[in-house]
Amino acid sequence: MRIDVFTLVPHAFAWLTEQQPLAGVLGTELELRLVNYRETTPLRGGQVDDEPYGGGAGMVLRVDVVAAALDAVYGDARPSRVIALTPQGRPLTQPVVEELAAEDELTLLSSRFEGFDERIVEHLCSDAISVGPYVLSNGDLPAMVLLDAVARRLPGALAAGSGELESFSAELDGGLEYPHYTRPAEFRGWKVPDILLSGDHARIEAWRRERVR
Ligand SMILES: C[S@@+](CC[C@H](N)C(=O)[O-])C[C@H]1O[C@@H](n2cnc3c(N)ncnc32)[C@H](O)[C@@H]1O
């Protein structure tokens, strides 16, 4: 799979690419390209934004700047999934993550300031995705959230078996996972449920299933 992220701060992704699961699939299951809008902007001085028509606070990411960046990378071979990260988008849920992880190519567009010129979303994108009903300062954190969630679903990203039985998975009927405990068995009088120490795998399984919410 290839994911291209268009951003104003490619270096912000350095941390993420050093972490698992991304680090484990980069160069094998995942090719990640980070594209800086400023490198291809047709405007002078690296300008990428402008004042909003109709007035108001803040600056808006320009449509000609984003179009130039997409042209520089893809030419006429436009990818089918170009996703704007925006609070107005479709909520990112685990089913959406599964859908995206099944693609061969994804293009993510991050914005800053007041956001995208609406023509970017309307004419240059196939989708718009929100990571939640709150406003962040930029689309880079949402892009990283999406990248991490998708990378977990790629072959070899996780230890065998650990990606199937998780919160929101089909294995748990989309529910929330049961609680986990590890050593010590007792700490400050807080005990691990006896059943988990019993070695009775059938009863442990039943106990866990009862706790899926
Ligand atoms: C400060 S926000 C713009 C908020 C916009 N003026 C509004 O009120 O909806 C700047 C950028 O951060 C990104 N962003 C902020 N919150 C987001 C969210 N919940 N999901 C996805 N992207 C988000 C988007 O790329 C957005 O254009």
The ligand as a MOL file (V3000), in Angstrom:
LIG
                    3D

  0  0  0     0  0            999 V3000
M  V30 BEGIN CTAB
M  V30 COUNTS 27 29 0 0 0
M  V30 BEGIN ATOM
M  V30 1 C -8.0920 25.0500 12.8900 0
M  V30 2 S -8.6460 23.7660 11.8210 0 CHG=1
M  V30 3 C -9.8900 24.5900 10.8990 0
M  V30 4 C -11.2160 24.5190 11.5610 0
M  V30 5 C -12.3190 25.1370 10.6980 0
M  V30 6 N -12.1790 26.5560 10.6160 0
M  V30 7 C -13.6540 24.7740 11.3130 0
M  V30 8 O -14.1570 25.5380 12.1340 0
M  V30 9 O -14.1850 23.6850 10.9950 0 CHG=-1
M  V30 10 C -7.3400 23.6250 10.6700 0
M  V30 11 C -7.2530 22.2820 9.9880 0
M  V30 12 O -7.0210 21.2700 10.9430 0
M  V30 13 C -7.5530 20.0380 10.4820 0
M  V30 14 N -8.4980 19.5370 11.4800 0
M  V30 15 C -8.8710 20.1530 12.6220 0
M  V30 16 N -9.7210 19.4130 13.3190 0
M  V30 17 C -9.9060 18.2720 12.6270 0
M  V30 18 C -10.6870 17.1020 12.8370 0
M  V30 19 N -11.4700 16.9750 13.9090 0
M  V30 20 N -10.6220 16.1180 11.9220 0
M  V30 21 C -9.8400 16.2410 10.8270 0
M  V30 22 N -9.0870 17.3470 10.5650 0
M  V30 23 C -9.1170 18.3390 11.4510 0
M  V30 24 C -8.1810 20.3150 9.1350 0
M  V30 25 O -7.2300 19.9960 8.1150 0
M  V30 26 C -8.4520 21.7900 9.2170 0
M  V30 27 O -8.5790 22.3840 7.9560 0
M  V30 END ATOM
M  V30 BEGIN BOND
M  V30 1 1 1 2
M  V30 2 1 2 3
M  V30 3 1 2 10
M  V30 4 1 3 4
M  V30 5 1 4 5
M  V30 6 1 5 6
M  V30 7 1 5 7
M  V30 8 2 7 8
M  V30 9 1 7 9
M  V30 10 1 10 11
M  V30 11 1 11 12
M  V30 12 1 11 26
M  V30 13 1 12 13
M  V30 14 1 13 14
M  V30 15 1 13 24
M  V30 16 1 14 15
M  V30 17 1 14 23
M  V30 18 2 15 16
M  V30 19 1 16 17
M  V30 20 1 17 18
M  V30 21 2 17 23
M  V30 22 1 18 19
M  V30 23 2 18 20
M  V30 24 1 20 21
M  V30 25 2 21 22
M  V30 26 1 22 23
M  V30 27 1 24 25
M  V30 28 1 24 26
M  V30 29 1 26 27
M  V30 END BOND
M  V30 END CTAB
M  END
